[in-house]
Amino acid sequence: MNEAIKRYYKFFTKGLWEIDTGSLSPLRGFIVRSARLVHVLAKQLDEGQLSMRAMSLVYTTLLSLVPLLAVSFSVLKAFGVHNQVRPILQRFLAPLGPKGDEVTMRVVEFVGNMKVGVLGSVGLALLIYTVVSLIYKVESSFNHIWRVKNPRSIARRFTEYMSMLLVGPILAFSAMGLTAAFMSSAFVDWLRGFGPVGAAFYMFHGLLPYIITCAGFTLAYTIIPSARVKLRPALAGGLFAGIIWEVTGWGFAQFVVTSAKYSAIYSGFAILVMFMLWVYISWLILLAGASVSFYHQFPQYLLLADETPSLSNRLRERLAFSVMYLTGQAYHSGGPPWTLDTLVERLAVPIEPLRDTLDMLERKGLLMTSGEDPPAYLPGRDMETIQLAEILATVRTAGERLQAAARTAAPLPDVEIIAEGMERAMSGTLTGRTLRDLVLTGGHGSPATSASPTGGVKV
């Protein structure tokens, strides 16, 4: 038994990451990638990052649940559909069983008695701040998962949050109303009695809660992160989180039914403990689905047993030349400029070392960004003035502190001779060559093959 455990442990910690999925069949490749994804998610849960953020969101939820419902209630009341808040809350708290209905009744009653108009300007500002803080914490958790270094600006955050609070409930309940109206229409009644179509329709009706839940998670993964999330990764995360949430809700309901001893221990606080536990599980599922979306969009991270990607000096130099070549070639040919996402896809590298390289080249003026969203990368100046030796020096001296090194270490003559010889050799190879030369003639003095974000040669 111990030997078997050791073999499985060695496979999941080392052997799994050495498999070349490109040489496997589509089914086996999918199984290997799924096993890597499960391993990475389990590692994240074990390290506690997702758990800590989920617990933080539970605390914020307790503070902002009533204000959030009050704002949504006020917006929906203007359209006469405020009574729809109760069914939504009941569905979310359904795993709590009969106690979920009790919590729903008390929360809705509290929200209904809440008079926003008598709060005053300060009270209203605190109400909105409490609600916005919940959205901000969710966005921060998503940005952590998506490795976002530059989140939304304060102005953009405020406008998008307010739009989400004011327009979001209207769109959500409008979609639900249209769905309910369609399901009760005469056409649907006719379909239900139409043989095999009716049976398929009943099956669809049973799957409708799963579809709505998955659609909600997919929408959250699309609009909340400060990163551009593609539809397929968002849908993958939405399907994962939606199915897990529905299945976990059923399991949690069974747990609540058979947990009479917790009521004996916690007495009147038992329902509060169950409520907090269910909210924690829900947030944990939401964050796990966001991780699935991230790894689906950036599968390069599933090639790493260690989630902290790092490049050697040699690969950093090659990556810098590759970035400058691609951006210079796209600019020279008038093709679509490269963005962070298209560069990640083209060069097949993790997003973090690529972003660091782009920032390093931009600080030195070798690259510049456009004002578009997402920003595109262009040569920082005329390509005839960008020396290849300058690109190499930018990478090799990044983060270097010459004065501090001179004070702490005395030069060794024999080592200096070797280092100076290496510098002369590299300078001799790159002297006089510019980015324009690389773009037009390539590395062998012949015209370079065209490259663009939709295809090209790999440097």
Buried (B, 14 or more C-beta within 10 A) or exposed (E): EEEEEEEEEEBBEEEBBEBEBEEBEEEEBEEBBEBBBEBBBEBBBEEEBBBEBBBBBBEBBEEBBBBBBBBBBBBBEEEEBBEBBBEBBBBBBBBBBEBBBEBBEEBBEEBBEBEEEEBEEEEBEEBBEBBBBBBBBBBBBBBBBBBBEEBBEEEEBEEBBBEBBEEBBBEBBEEBEEEEEEBEEEEEEEBBEEEEEBEEBEEEEEEEBBEBBBBBBBBBBBEBBBBEBEEEBBBBBBBBBBBBBBEBBEEBBEBBEEBEEBBEEEEEEBBEBBBBBBBBBBBBBBBBBBBBBBBBBBBBBBBBBEEEBEBEEEBBBBBBBBBBBBBBBBBBEEBEBBBBBBBBBBBEBBBBBBBBBBBBBBEBEBBBBEEEEEBBBBBBEEBEEBBBBBBBBBBBEBEEEEEEEEEEEEEEEEEEEEEEEEEEEBEEEBEEBBBBBBBBEBEEEEEBEEBBBEEBEEB
